[in-house]
């Protein structure tokens, strides 16, 4: 469904939409297909969406971090189904070893030239103090 439309778009659009290159996406599809064909038994009903569509759901989650409820609303799925898709496809890709992040030891071995730091600390926002006189005026206005 969604993959049919996105597959017709240029490579630059695809990368901007998903955050990865099409070649990486194709490699992900192959890893998931291999994992699914290795299963001994067929589980449950036929899937509603293709492997490509499910990967797009997972990538959409990583790209924008919406709630599972919101993703379910977009893709017409229940939020628990979306959560299960994301978790299962994550597990498959991590177990393959091709798409995992470096472990702690590998991160420590990086040189200063290889490291990028991003400051994501929260900054408090100063808000005006509530004035008792203003709040009583508002209450009086609302009662008339």
One Martini backbone bead per residue (centre of mass of N, CA, C, O) as a GRO file, in nm:
protein
  144
    1UNK     BB    1   0.068   0.056  -0.030
    2UNK     BB    2   0.297   0.259   0.063
    3UNK     BB    3   0.524   0.132  -0.106
    4UNK     BB    4   0.411   0.184  -0.389
    5UNK     BB    5   0.439   0.495  -0.370
    6UNK     BB    6   0.743   0.519  -0.270
    7UNK     BB    7   0.885   0.354  -0.507
    8UNK     BB    8   0.826   0.599  -0.726
    9UNK     BB    9   1.025   0.765  -0.595
   10UNK     BB   10   1.289   0.927  -0.543
   11UNK     BB   11   1.575   0.881  -0.362
   12UNK     BB   12   1.568   1.152  -0.206
   13UNK     BB   13   1.282   1.119  -0.096
   14UNK     BB   14   1.320   0.852   0.049
   15UNK     BB   15   1.540   0.951   0.245
   16UNK     BB   16   1.376   1.184   0.370
   17UNK     BB   17   1.139   1.005   0.476
   18UNK     BB   18   1.320   0.759   0.626
   19UNK     BB   19   1.659   0.805   0.665
   20UNK     BB   20   1.730   0.610   0.424
   21UNK     BB   21   1.851   0.419   0.193
   22UNK     BB   22   1.745   0.203  -0.044
   23UNK     BB   23   1.966  -0.013  -0.004
   24UNK     BB   24   1.911  -0.051   0.298
   25UNK     BB   25   1.618  -0.132   0.269
   26UNK     BB   26   1.669  -0.384   0.095
   27UNK     BB   27   1.840  -0.527   0.311
   28UNK     BB   28   1.616  -0.542   0.522
   29UNK     BB   29   1.419  -0.710   0.359
   30UNK     BB   30   1.600  -0.960   0.329
   31UNK     BB   31   1.632  -1.024   0.630
   32UNK     BB   32   1.330  -1.063   0.688
   33UNK     BB   33   1.270  -1.281   0.480
   34UNK     BB   34   1.467  -1.491   0.592
   35UNK     BB   35   1.340  -1.511   0.873
   36UNK     BB   36   1.054  -1.600   0.781
   37UNK     BB   37   1.147  -1.860   0.614
   38UNK     BB   38   1.281  -2.008   0.875
   39UNK     BB   39   1.027  -2.076   0.972
   40UNK     BB   40   0.844  -2.361   1.044
   41UNK     BB   41   0.584  -2.192   1.095
   42UNK     BB   42   0.282  -2.059   1.050
   43UNK     BB   43   0.159  -1.748   1.167
   44UNK     BB   44  -0.138  -1.702   1.152
   45UNK     BB   45  -0.239  -1.473   0.962
   46UNK     BB   46  -0.231  -1.281   0.720
   47UNK     BB   47  -0.087  -1.006   0.648
   48UNK     BB   48  -0.183  -0.682   0.592
   49UNK     BB   49   0.115  -0.618   0.537
   50UNK     BB   50   0.399  -0.580   0.408
   51UNK     BB   51   0.725  -0.573   0.470
   52UNK     BB   52   0.767  -0.286   0.366
   53UNK     BB   53   0.541  -0.154   0.532
   54UNK     BB   54   0.649  -0.238   0.811
   55UNK     BB   55   0.918  -0.089   0.782
   56UNK     BB   56   0.789   0.190   0.748
   57UNK     BB   57   0.667   0.198   1.026
   58UNK     BB   58   0.932   0.181   1.181
   59UNK     BB   59   1.068   0.430   1.047
   60UNK     BB   60   0.852   0.632   1.131
   61UNK     BB   61   0.900   0.601   1.430
   62UNK     BB   62   1.205   0.688   1.425
   63UNK     BB   63   1.176   0.965   1.277
   64UNK     BB   64   0.915   1.093   1.474
   65UNK     BB   65   0.792   0.972   1.741
   66UNK     BB   66   0.520   0.861   1.764
   67UNK     BB   67   0.259   0.722   1.860
   68UNK     BB   68   0.099   0.426   1.832
   69UNK     BB   69  -0.176   0.548   1.793
   70UNK     BB   70  -0.103   0.732   1.555
   71UNK     BB   71   0.002   0.513   1.366
   72UNK     BB   72  -0.256   0.345   1.364
   73UNK     BB   73  -0.424   0.569   1.233
   74UNK     BB   74  -0.264   0.592   0.968
   75UNK     BB   75  -0.259   0.253   0.913
   76UNK     BB   76  -0.511   0.104   1.029
   77UNK     BB   77  -0.425   0.021   1.333
   78UNK     BB   78  -0.348  -0.105   1.615
   79UNK     BB   79  -0.131  -0.014   1.859
   80UNK     BB   80  -0.033  -0.306   1.928
   81UNK     BB   81   0.045  -0.380   1.638
   82UNK     BB   82   0.258  -0.165   1.597
   83UNK     BB   83   0.438  -0.247   1.834
   84UNK     BB   84   0.491  -0.536   1.731
   85UNK     BB   85   0.624  -0.462   1.465
   86UNK     BB   86   0.858  -0.299   1.574
   87UNK     BB   87   0.977  -0.517   1.762
   88UNK     BB   88   1.016  -0.750   1.555
   89UNK     BB   89   1.195  -0.593   1.347
   90UNK     BB   90   1.414  -0.519   1.539
   91UNK     BB   91   1.501  -0.804   1.622
   92UNK     BB   92   1.576  -0.906   1.343
   93UNK     BB   93   1.793  -0.685   1.276
   94UNK     BB   94   1.976  -0.731   1.524
   95UNK     BB   95   2.031  -1.041   1.489
   96UNK     BB   96   2.188  -1.011   1.215
   97UNK     BB   97   2.423  -0.765   1.262
   98UNK     BB   98   2.384  -0.528   1.037
   99UNK     BB   99   2.189  -0.318   1.243
  100UNK     BB  100   2.385  -0.243   1.475
  101UNK     BB  101   2.512  -0.101   1.735
  102UNK     BB  102   2.758  -0.018   1.914
  103UNK     BB  103   2.927  -0.102   2.171
  104UNK     BB  104   3.089   0.006   2.446
  105UNK     BB  105   3.380  -0.063   2.356
  106UNK     BB  106   3.366   0.071   2.076
  107UNK     BB  107   3.311   0.358   2.184
  108UNK     BB  108   3.582   0.385   2.348
  109UNK     BB  109   3.771   0.350   2.076
  110UNK     BB  110   3.710   0.614   1.986
  111UNK     BB  111   3.792   0.895   1.855
  112UNK     BB  112   3.760   1.236   1.856
  113UNK     BB  113   3.685   1.242   1.540
  114UNK     BB  114   3.424   1.030   1.577
  115UNK     BB  115   3.280   1.239   1.767
  116UNK     BB  116   2.941   1.339   1.851
  117UNK     BB  117   2.785   1.602   2.021
  118UNK     BB  118   2.461   1.629   2.185
  119UNK     BB  119   2.251   1.869   2.319
  120UNK     BB  120   1.956   1.751   2.533
  121UNK     BB  121   1.887   1.949   2.736
  122UNK     BB  122   1.691   2.098   2.960
  123UNK     BB  123   1.507   2.408   2.962
  124UNK     BB  124   1.380   2.635   3.143
  125UNK     BB  125   1.082   2.823   3.151
  126UNK     BB  126   0.991   3.140   3.182
  127UNK     BB  127   0.726   3.247   3.386
  128UNK     BB  128   0.484   3.423   3.485
  129UNK     BB  129   0.354   3.539   3.755
  130UNK     BB  130   0.093   3.508   3.953
  131UNK     BB  131  -0.171   3.726   4.016
  132UNK     BB  132  -0.416   3.786   4.237
  133UNK     BB  133  -0.565   4.021   4.100
  134UNK     BB  134  -0.608   3.886   3.820
  135UNK     BB  135  -0.762   3.626   3.912
  136UNK     BB  136  -1.010   3.780   4.041
  137UNK     BB  137  -1.098   3.926   3.785
  138UNK     BB  138  -1.162   3.677   3.619
  139UNK     BB  139  -1.375   3.561   3.806
  140UNK     BB  140  -1.569   3.804   3.799
  141UNK     BB  141  -1.620   3.802   3.491
  142UNK     BB  142  -1.737   3.501   3.477
  143UNK     BB  143  -1.993   3.550   3.676
  144UNK     BB  144  -2.162   3.774   3.488
   0.00000   0.00000   0.00000
